[in-house]
Amino acid sequence: MRVPQRGQKKKLVDMVAENAEQALAQLKAKWLADIGKTAAALKELQERLNLPRLPNRMECYDISNIRGTSAVGSMVVFENGRPKPSNYRRFKIKTVEGIDDYAMMQEVLRRRFKRVKANEASSWAVIPDLVLIDGGRGHLTSAQEVMRELEVDSVSLASIAKENEDIFLPDVAEPLRLPRDSQALYLLQRIRDEAHRFALSYHLHVRKKAALKSEWYVPGIGPKRKRALIKKFGSVRAIKEASVEELMSVPGMTRKLADRIKEGM
C-alpha cells in the first residue's frame, strides 16, 4: 500500500478522509435522533451488562497524555442515550508524575466522586447509572479501588478496550464481546469516542499553552499582552521577526516593552 505524502494525491486522500468524517458525523447524528434505536440500545445494555436499572445517565472517562506530559482527563455524560455537554468536565492531572494511566484515572475519579460524598447541590451530586472507563481490565480494577475507597461501590462499572471492543465487567473473568451490529455496542462506542475527543482537545490546548509559555518568557509581558501580540502577528516566530515599531502598534505596548521583547526573544 502506498500512502501519498505531498502533492495532488495527498490533497485527494485528505479530501476523501474529510468527506468520510463528515459522513460518519451525519450518520451518528441520525442515529442519535432515532428514539427507538437509543431506547433499544439502553435496554440491551441493561440486559447484557446485567445492570440493576436502565443506564439513563452514563458517564465515560478517558485520559490523554504524551509519555506522562500535559496529562488531562475527561468526563462526558450521556442522558437517555444522548450527549449532555453542559455536564461535561475536564481535569488537569495534578498528583501523578510520569507515565501511569491507572493512577491518573484514579485521580480523576476521586475528584469527581468526592463531590458526591460532599452532597453538593449541583450536577456533581447526581449518581450515574453506569460509569464507563476507556481502557481494559487494569483500568477497570483501578476504578473499582477508588469506588470502594469512597464507599460508592454501588455504582455500576464497565470498561471498553478499543482494540477488539472487549467490554470488561467487575467480577466477570472473561470480557464481553457484543455483536458488531449491536445497538448497545454502538452506543458504548459513541460515548467512548466522545470522551476521547473531549480529552484530546483539552490535552492539545494544555500542550499548546505549555509550549507557548516555555518558548516565550519576557519579564513584564503578561498573558493579556501575549494574547494581543499573538492576535496581531499570529505566531511567536512572527513576533520575534517584527520590528520595534511593529510591536509598538499593538495596544498597550510601549517602546520600553517592545525593546525588552526584542532583547529577550
Helices and strands as residue ranges (DSSP letters): H 7-33, H 35-48, E 57-66, E 69-79, E 82-83, G 85-87, E 89-92, H 101-117, G 123-125, E 130-134, H 137-149, E 157-161, E 166-168, H 183-215, H 223-233, H 236-241, H 244-248, H 255-264
